[in-house]
């Protein structure tokens, strides 16, 4: 029985949990990237929220794994780098979303064309 508990602890330990959370966060990021363009605004927001929630889970799991004792010479992966890269991808997808394009076009139309030249004349 003790061996089974030890195996379970090794399989579900903090480092493995951080790996699993990282994989889930990357999968959520890929889902957001692949589905955002054709999705409604509400669905796009839900996909983005799911990805960012997964990022938070990775950060928590990584912090927990870093606090655990490690064998000498064993390096902890840089999960933060993976999350940062995925976060940037989500930001790029958001910036290219149809809503962002519409908002940019709306801002361009509402901005006065000669605002800078009017300011110079005054």
C-alpha positions as CSV (number, residue, x, y, z in Angstrom):
1,X,0.0,0.0,0.0
2,X,2.8,2.4,0.8
3,X,4.4,1.8,-2.6
4,X,1.1,2.7,-4.3
5,X,0.9,5.9,-2.3
6,X,4.5,6.7,-3.2
7,X,3.9,6.1,-6.9
8,X,0.8,8.2,-6.8
9,X,2.8,11.0,-5.1
10,X,5.5,10.8,-7.7
11,X,3.0,10.8,-10.6
12,X,0.9,13.6,-9.1
13,X,3.7,15.6,-7.5
14,X,4.2,19.4,-7.9
15,X,6.6,19.1,-10.8
16,X,4.3,16.8,-12.8
17,X,1.3,19.0,-11.9
18,X,3.1,22.0,-13.3
19,X,3.9,20.1,-16.5
20,X,0.2,19.1,-16.8
21,X,-1.0,22.7,-16.1
22,X,1.5,24.0,-18.7
23,X,0.2,21.5,-21.3
24,X,-3.4,22.6,-20.5
25,X,-2.5,26.3,-20.8
26,X,-0.8,25.7,-24.2
27,X,-3.8,23.7,-25.4
28,X,-6.2,26.6,-24.3
29,X,-4.0,29.0,-26.1
30,X,-4.0,27.0,-29.3
31,X,-7.8,26.7,-29.0
32,X,-8.1,30.4,-28.7
33,X,-5.8,31.0,-31.6
34,X,-7.6,28.5,-33.8
35,X,-11.2,29.4,-33.0
36,X,-11.1,33.2,-32.2
37,X,-11.5,34.5,-35.7
38,X,-14.8,32.7,-36.5
39,X,-16.2,32.9,-33.0
40,X,-18.7,35.4,-31.6
41,X,-17.5,38.0,-29.2
42,X,-18.8,36.1,-26.2
43,X,-17.2,32.9,-27.3
44,X,-13.9,34.7,-28.1
45,X,-14.0,36.2,-24.6
46,X,-14.7,32.8,-23.0
47,X,-11.8,31.2,-24.9
48,X,-9.5,34.0,-23.9
49,X,-10.6,33.8,-20.2
50,X,-10.0,30.1,-20.2
51,X,-6.5,30.5,-21.5
52,X,-5.7,33.2,-18.9
53,X,-7.1,31.1,-16.1
54,X,-4.9,28.3,-17.2
55,X,-1.9,30.7,-17.2
56,X,-2.7,31.5,-13.5
57,X,-2.9,27.7,-12.7
58,X,0.5,27.2,-14.3
59,X,2.0,30.0,-12.3
60,X,0.6,28.6,-9.1
61,X,1.7,25.1,-9.8
62,X,5.2,26.3,-10.8
63,X,5.5,28.3,-7.6
64,X,4.5,25.3,-5.6
65,X,7.0,23.1,-7.5
66,X,9.8,25.5,-6.9
67,X,9.2,25.4,-3.1
68,X,9.5,21.6,-3.0
69,X,12.8,20.0,-2.2
70,X,14.7,18.8,-5.3
71,X,17.3,16.2,-5.9
72,X,20.8,17.8,-6.3
73,X,21.5,18.6,-10.0
74,X,17.8,18.4,-11.0
75,X,16.8,21.6,-12.8
76,X,13.2,23.0,-12.7
77,X,11.9,23.9,-16.1
78,X,11.2,27.5,-17.0
79,X,7.4,27.3,-17.0
80,X,7.1,31.1,-16.8
81,X,8.8,31.4,-20.3
82,X,6.2,29.1,-21.8
83,X,3.3,31.0,-20.1
84,X,4.8,34.4,-21.2
85,X,5.0,33.2,-24.8
86,X,1.5,31.8,-24.7
87,X,0.3,35.1,-23.1
88,X,1.9,37.1,-26.0
89,X,0.2,34.8,-28.5
90,X,-3.2,35.5,-26.8
91,X,-2.5,39.2,-27.0
92,X,-1.7,39.0,-30.7
93,X,-4.9,37.0,-31.3
94,X,-6.9,39.6,-29.4
95,X,-5.3,42.4,-31.3
96,X,-6.3,40.8,-34.6
97,X,-9.8,39.9,-33.6
98,X,-12.7,41.2,-35.6
99,X,-13.9,43.3,-32.6
100,X,-10.4,44.9,-32.4
101,X,-10.5,45.7,-36.1
102,X,-13.9,47.2,-35.9
103,X,-12.9,49.3,-32.9
104,X,-9.8,50.6,-34.7
105,X,-11.9,51.5,-37.8
106,X,-14.5,53.3,-35.6
107,X,-11.7,55.3,-33.8
108,X,-10.2,56.3,-37.1
109,X,-13.5,57.5,-38.4
110,X,-14.4,59.5,-35.3
111,X,-10.9,61.2,-35.1
112,X,-10.9,64.6,-36.8
113,X,-8.8,64.4,-40.0
114,X,-7.1,67.8,-39.5
115,X,-6.8,67.8,-35.7
116,X,-3.0,68.3,-35.8
117,X,-3.2,71.2,-38.4
118,X,-6.0,72.9,-36.4
119,X,-3.8,72.8,-33.3
120,X,-0.9,74.4,-35.1
121,X,-3.1,77.3,-36.4
122,X,-4.3,78.2,-32.9
